[in-house]
Amino acid sequence: MGLYGAIIVLPKTIASACTSGLSAANLAVEAMWHETDFRLAPAAYDHGKSCYDREYLFQFAEMDPNIHLQALAQVNAAGSCGAGSPGCSLNVPTEPYHPAYFMIKRALDAG
């Protein structure tokens, strides 16, 4: 389909202020509702104002529709060929690559 990638940036050190104030209130609510902490770190930076209580993963993708059109043309030309049958494999060039669609998907947690 194209290129895929997820970006996760974690702080080198953790802010000590992430256990007081609003962060403490969020921890109390998390404990009350028996929520699982899916965060990889409690703060974006080593600074108390960068504390957070939720973390989301976004997947970035892009797609070149010409690759799909070439694959579809080969499938249609193969006729009744079954997937995995000898002589029924596709040979679709992926270069030059010119993406036309760009997508961002938010991954949902298991909680």
C-alpha positions in Angstrom: 0.0 0.0 0.0 2.8 2.4 0.8 5.0 3.5 3.6 3.9 3.2 7.3 5.4 4.4 10.5 4.5 5.2 14.1 6.3 7.9 16.1 6.9 7.5 19.8 9.1 10.1 21.5 9.9 9.6 25.2 11.7 12.0 27.6 15.2 11.1 28.7 14.3 11.9 32.3 10.9 12.1 34.1 9.6 15.3 35.7 9.2 14.8 39.5 6.1 17.1 39.5 4.0 14.5 37.8 2.7 13.2 41.1 1.2 16.4 42.5 -1.5 18.9 41.5 -3.6 17.9 38.5 -1.4 14.9 37.9 -2.3 13.6 41.4 -6.0 14.1 40.7 -5.7 12.2 37.5 -3.9 9.3 39.3 -6.7 9.2 41.9 -9.4 9.0 39.2 -7.4 6.3 37.4 -7.2 4.3 40.7 -10.9 4.8 41.5 -12.1 3.5 38.1 -9.4 0.7 38.0 -8.0 2.0 34.7 -4.8 0.6 33.3 -2.0 3.1 32.7 -0.9 2.5 29.1 1.5 5.5 29.1 5.1 4.8 28.3 6.1 7.9 30.3 4.1 10.4 32.5 5.6 13.5 30.9 6.6 14.7 27.5 9.7 16.5 28.8 11.6 16.8 32.0 9.3 19.6 33.1 6.2 19.6 35.4 4.0 21.4 32.8 4.5 18.6 30.3 2.8 15.9 32.5 -0.1 14.1 30.9 -2.5 11.4 31.9 -3.4 9.9 28.5 -1.2 8.7 25.6 -2.3 8.1 22.1 -0.4 6.4 19.2 -0.9 7.8 15.7 0.1 5.8 12.6 1.1 7.8 9.6 0.6 6.2 6.1 0.8 7.2 2.5 -0.3 5.4 -0.7 0.5 5.6 -4.3 -2.6 4.6 -6.3 -0.6 3.8 -9.4 0.8 0.7 -7.6 -2.7 -0.5 -6.9 -3.8 0.1 -10.5 -0.9 -1.9 -11.8 -1.6 -4.8 -9.4 -5.3 -4.7 -10.4 -4.4 -4.8 -14.1 -2.1 -7.9 -13.5 -4.9 -9.7 -11.5 -7.4 -9.0 -14.2 -5.0 -10.2 -16.9 -4.3 -13.4 -15.0 -8.0 -14.4 -15.2 -8.9 -17.3 -13.1 -5.5 -17.7 -11.5 -5.8 -18.6 -7.8 -3.7 -16.8 -5.2 -0.5 -18.7 -4.5 -0.8 -20.9 -7.6 2.3 -21.4 -9.7 2.6 -18.7 -12.3 0.0 -16.5 -10.6 2.3 -14.1 -8.7 2.3 -10.4 -9.3 5.3 -8.4 -10.4 4.4 -4.8 -9.6 7.1 -2.2 -9.8 7.1 0.2 -6.8 9.3 2.8 -8.3 8.9 5.6 -9.1 6.9 6.2 -5.9 4.5 9.2 -5.9 2.1 9.1 -3.0 -1.2 10.8 -3.6 -3.1 9.8 -0.4 -1.9 10.6 3.1 -3.5 9.1 6.2 -3.3 9.4 9.9 -4.9 6.7 12.1 -5.3 6.9 15.8 -4.6 3.6 17.4 -7.1 2.7 20.1 -5.9 1.3 23.4 -7.2 -1.9 24.9 -8.7 -0.2 27.9 
